Amino acid sequence: MNPIRLAKSWINYRRTVAELGGLSNHALSDIGITRYDIRNIAARSFR
């Protein structure tokens, strides 16, 4: 993976973690995920 693509993927990962982490537990529950799932979901954008 080239460095630019790697950097963009990392930025997307961090953005996803931050956005989902900012949601309340109730909002996360409404979309069917838990706080435990956030990093796994964000890791999908890192690939």
C-alpha positions as CSV (number, residue, x, y, z in Angstrom):
1,M,0.0,0.0,0.0
2,N,1.5,3.4,-0.9
3,P,2.1,5.9,1.8
4,I,-0.6,8.4,0.6
5,R,-3.3,5.7,0.6
6,L,-2.1,4.5,4.0
7,A,-2.4,8.0,5.4
8,K,-5.9,8.5,4.0
9,S,-7.0,5.2,5.3
10,W,-5.6,6.0,8.8
11,I,-7.4,9.4,8.7
12,N,-10.7,7.6,7.8
13,Y,-10.2,5.1,10.6
14,R,-9.6,7.9,13.2
15,R,-12.6,9.9,11.9
16,T,-14.9,6.9,12.1
17,V,-13.7,6.2,15.7
18,A,-14.3,9.8,16.7
19,E,-17.7,10.1,15.1
20,L,-19.0,6.8,16.5
21,G,-17.4,7.5,19.8
22,G,-19.2,10.8,20.0
23,L,-22.6,9.1,19.8
24,S,-24.6,8.3,23.0
25,N,-25.1,4.7,24.0
26,H,-28.7,5.1,23.1
27,A,-27.9,6.3,19.6
28,L,-25.4,3.4,19.1
29,S,-28.0,1.0,20.3
30,D,-30.5,2.4,17.8
31,I,-28.1,1.6,14.9
32,G,-27.3,-1.8,16.4
33,I,-23.8,-1.4,17.7
34,T,-22.0,-1.1,21.0
35,R,-19.0,0.8,22.1
36,Y,-17.0,-2.5,21.9
37,D,-17.9,-2.6,18.1
38,I,-16.5,0.8,17.2
39,R,-12.9,-0.1,16.6
40,N,-13.9,-3.2,14.6
41,I,-16.2,-1.1,12.4
42,A,-13.6,1.6,11.9
43,A,-10.9,-1.0,11.1
44,R,-13.0,-2.0,8.0
45,S,-12.3,1.5,6.6
46,F,-8.6,1.1,7.2
47,R,-8.2,-1.9,4.9
